[in-house]
Amino acid sequence: MGGMIRRLGDLLAAAWLMWGPSRSTPLPWHGACVVAKRELAAYFATPVAYVFIVIFLVLAGALTFTLGGFFARGQADLMPFFSFVPWLFLFLVPALTMRLWAEERRHGTIELLLTLPLPQWQAVAGKFLAAWAFCGIALALTFPLWITVNVLGKPDNGVVLTGYVGCMMIAGAYLAVGAAVSAATKNQVIAFVLAVAICFVFAAAGSPVITEFLSNRLPVLAEVARGLSVADRFGGFTRGVIALRDLVYFGSFIGFWLFVNAVVLDLKKAD
Amino acid sequence: MAALIEIEKLTKRFGSFTAVDEVSFTVDRGEVLGFLGPNGAGKSTTMRMLAGFMPPTAGTARICGADVVENGVEAKRSLGFLPEGAPTYPEMSVTGFLRFTASIRGFSGSERDDRVALAMAQTQLEGVRLQPIETLSKGFKRRVGLAQALLHDPPVLVLDEPTDGLDPNQKHEVRELIQRMAPTKAIVISTHILEEVDAVCTRAIIIARGKVIVDAPPRALEVAGQSLEQVFRRLTLGQEAA
């Protein structure tokens, strides 16, 4: 698997060299790409990747077919699967990000990485992109579900596709939070728990329990909570709608947390 | 022309503790500066600031004219840095790791492979090129770190304890390598091993409690029949007692 990923990376790089613009000056985000490639290969060089993917697939499958009532619903769509993804990612994504900077600190490689000639934001972006691509691989491996609904019925594949886009958005949002938290603490357990807690706040902000509680007492905050909720935005994607404001929301959410990551890293890298 | 390394009143404070206190020096092409001092004297902190890893509290450091804070990427391009403990990614192979640093430095294709091969030849790593770094002995790991610092043939080398953990033969090799490169580069090495200073350095700085207390050629230090070790003990212990 690791070899395959590496070969795929080389293939993409070769394609870029052939068709990309002239390489006399390195691309502005060259460093981020190199870091991302190394990181992605590192996932597959350790058991992290395999454990993550297997657990994700087993849980996603089990929840979809049992609690989700995949067959009993009698509808050819992936709604039961998509409804569990935000909650699965809530635990699995922080498990992926908790080591992101902590590991660099433990091995001392942070000193090496940040004294190579690349701007710090590229190191941050590279790590994030690798983790995001990794989540993409895990999601892509749920393709048997998609085949199943297509065999059993005639699902709207456009809706399925937007659902997957939504899953990637959720993964990106949680990853950005987790990466920023990981930069703030040396302790991986603290990084995990804090990341789960912060992600949970954004996941649950739009839930009826919270919004009803708030609208009874502070109606203004209820609107804010709904607006900030990751889960609410995700809902649109699973119904087949890619709204510009949702994309802007996820884009700025990820951007904000990556910015926090870079700032925190700058402050705490030498600790 | 200005010196390749220029450090002016570099200071680092952690809370009320001053780790590096207004350290100033310059290193010219052809010089090998031995950076000496007891543990905790501020050697590594100074090197980290010079390498652009740690921002200084006050003062400036420039590499080939580029300020390490204002123009960090430019300064880092001219720098080969071996951090303390020679950190490397343990799961990568020696070749994979060196290719990674070469790619970040903007090399690609056959040029990258040539650079990696040359760096491995200089540090005698060919025998282990495909081994994961975590399976290597301490001496090999140190040499992987060294290879990474030499790969792009930088005008400035900053090496934090480059011979720590090497056996006597390997130490000899690394010293010869440093001497071979010395005429074309400005090199700073930190070390605890005083005979190393005699063997390779053209100049020695002794630092204690964050302050430079001596800056002179090693030979000038050995005055009145005192060995370098005696001088070191007298200066650093005297400082501590004060």
Interface residues (C-beta under 8 A of the other chain):
Chain A: L17 R23 P26 H30 G31 V34 V35 R38 A41 A42 A45 T46 H107 G108 T109 E111 L112 L114 T115 L116 P117 L118 P119 D266 K269 A270
Chain B: R48 A51 G52 F53 M54 P55 G72 V73 E74 K76 R77 L79 F81 P83 E84 G85 P87 T88 Y89 P90 E91 M92 G96 F100 T101 S103 I104 R105 G106 S108 G109 G145 Q148
